[in-house]
Amino acid sequence: MDEYYRLPPTDSRSYHHFMYTNFFNHVNFKPENINILDGMANSWEIECQNYEEKIKSYGRINFFLGGMGPEGHLAFNESGSDRTTKTRRISLVDSTIKANSRFFENDQKKVPKAALTVGISTILDNSDEVCVVVFGKNKHWALMNTLTRKPTSVVPSTFLKDHNNSVIVADYAAIDED
């Protein structure tokens, strides 16, 4: 659903590497059925357009599984992302850079400042089911705002209310205020 812009897939901090290490290398998937955005593509515009077209060529996304960021981002749809967004390149906000610095020796300067991401419209308008997992105390604010606010680009996860078959799975840390 997303990848750092200009981070090679062989880099251990790339989502490409993460997905192969933690999932694809352990299941029986045909390689041609694995679709990850290429953050190293010569043209990010063409890469994003091709990703959208590939989704359409399959008809629909049967089951979209993603996470929620501390300010309510879905994939890398950061605060301010509009409901109509499609797959695109996006600049990462400071809170995302800070949170992801844990993967980059806690050095925010090493964290890529941009990413390729599926858009909110790409997720909600093309998926039969959407499941978002929310883990950790640092996600409490995002979870509570998602559940209580009207849909707003300030908290992109609130747009989940626009989907008729979405579910949020949260741990106690994300639910509890303490």
C-alpha positions in Angstrom: 0.0 0.0 0.0 3.0 2.3 0.4 6.7 2.6 0.0 9.3 5.2 0.9 10.3 7.3 -2.1 13.9 6.6 -3.2 14.6 3.8 -0.7 15.7 0.7 -2.5 13.6 -2.4 -2.0 16.8 -4.2 -0.8 17.1 -1.7 2.1 16.0 -3.5 5.3 13.9 -0.4 6.2 11.8 -0.5 3.0 8.3 -1.8 3.1 9.1 -4.0 0.2 11.8 -5.7 2.3 9.5 -5.8 5.4 6.7 -7.5 3.5 9.0 -10.2 2.0 10.8 -10.8 5.3 7.6 -11.0 7.4 5.0 -12.3 5.1 5.6 -13.2 1.4 8.6 -15.5 2.1 6.4 -17.5 4.5 3.3 -18.1 2.3 2.6 -19.7 -1.1 2.0 -16.6 -3.3 2.8 -16.5 -7.0 5.3 -13.6 -7.5 3.1 -12.1 -10.2 0.4 -11.7 -7.6 2.5 -9.5 -5.3 2.1 -5.8 -6.0 4.2 -3.3 -4.1 4.8 0.3 -5.1 8.3 0.9 -6.4 9.8 3.8 -4.6 12.8 3.7 -7.0 10.7 4.0 -10.2 12.1 6.4 -12.8 8.8 8.3 -12.8 6.7 8.2 -9.6 3.8 9.6 -11.6 3.8 6.7 -14.0 4.4 4.2 -11.2 1.3 5.5 -9.3 -0.8 5.6 -12.4 0.1 2.0 -13.2 -0.7 0.9 -9.7 -4.2 2.5 -10.0 -4.7 0.8 -13.4 -3.5 -2.6 -12.0 -6.1 -2.4 -9.2 -8.8 -1.6 -11.8 -7.6 -4.5 -14.0 -8.3 -6.9 -11.2 -11.7 -5.4 -10.6 -11.6 -4.8 -6.8 -9.5 -5.2 -3.7 -11.2 -8.0 -1.9 -9.7 -7.3 1.5 -7.6 -4.2 2.4 -5.6 -4.5 5.6 -3.8 -1.5 6.9 -2.7 0.4 10.0 -3.5 3.7 11.5 -0.9 6.3 12.3 -0.7 8.5 15.4 -2.4 11.4 13.7 -4.9 9.2 11.9 -3.1 8.5 8.6 -4.1 5.5 6.5 -1.2 4.1 4.5 0.9 7.3 4.1 -2.2 9.5 3.7 -1.1 12.1 6.2 -3.2 14.7 7.9 -4.5 17.0 5.2 -5.1 14.2 2.7 -8.4 14.6 0.9 -11.1 11.9 0.6 -10.6 11.9 -3.2 -6.9 11.1 -3.2 -5.5 8.4 -5.5 -2.2 6.7 -5.5 0.5 9.4 -5.4 3.7 10.7 -3.9 3.3 12.5 -0.6 5.5 14.4 1.7 5.7 12.9 5.2 4.7 15.0 8.2 7.0 15.6 11.1 5.1 13.2 13.4 5.6 10.3 10.9 9.2 11.1 10.4 9.8 11.2 14.1 7.8 7.9 14.7 9.7 6.1 11.9 13.1 7.3 13.0 13.2 4.2 15.2 13.9 2.3 12.0 16.7 4.7 11.1 19.0 4.6 14.1 16.6 7.2 15.8 18.0 9.8 13.4 15.2 11.8 11.8 17.6 13.1 9.2 17.9 9.6 7.8 14.1 9.0 7.4 12.9 9.6 3.8 10.8 12.7 3.6 8.4 11.4 0.9 6.6 8.2 0.1 4.4 6.6 -2.6 1.0 5.7 -1.2 -2.4 4.4 -2.2 -4.9 7.2 -1.8 -7.9 7.3 0.4 -10.3 7.0 -2.6 -8.1 4.1 -3.8 -8.7 2.3 -0.6 -12.4 3.1 0.1 -13.8 3.1 -3.4 -12.1 -0.1 -4.6 -12.2 -2.4 -1.5 -14.9 -4.8 -0.6 -13.7 -5.0 3.0 -11.4 -2.6 4.9 -9.7 -3.6 8.1 -7.5 -1.2 10.0 -5.4 -2.3 13.0 -4.5 0.1 15.7 -1.8 -0.9 18.2 -0.2 1.2 21.0 -0.8 4.0 23.4 0.5 6.5 20.8 -2.5 5.7 18.6 -5.1 6.6 21.3 -5.7 10.1 20.0 -6.1 8.9 16.4 -8.5 6.1 17.4 -10.7 8.3 19.5 -10.9 11.0 16.9 -11.7 8.4 14.2 -14.6 7.1 16.2 -16.0 10.4 17.3 -15.4 13.0 14.6 -17.1 13.6 11.3 -15.0 12.7 8.3 -12.3 15.2 7.9 -8.9 15.5 6.1 -7.4 16.6 9.4 -7.8 13.0 10.6 -7.8 10.9 7.4 -8.9 7.7 9.2 -12.3 9.4 9.9 -13.1 8.7 6.2 -13.4 5.0 7.1 -17.0 6.0 8.0 -17.6 6.4 4.2 -17.1 2.7 3.7 -20.0 0.3 4.3 -17.8 -2.7 5.3 -14.9 -1.4 7.4 -13.7 -2.6 10.8 -11.1 -1.3 13.3 -9.2 -3.7 15.5 -7.5 -2.1 18.4 -5.4 -3.3 21.4 -6.1 -2.1 24.9 -3.2 0.3 24.8 -4.9 2.2 22.0 -8.2 2.2 23.7 -7.2 3.1 27.2 -6.7 6.8 28.1 -4.2 6.0 30.9 
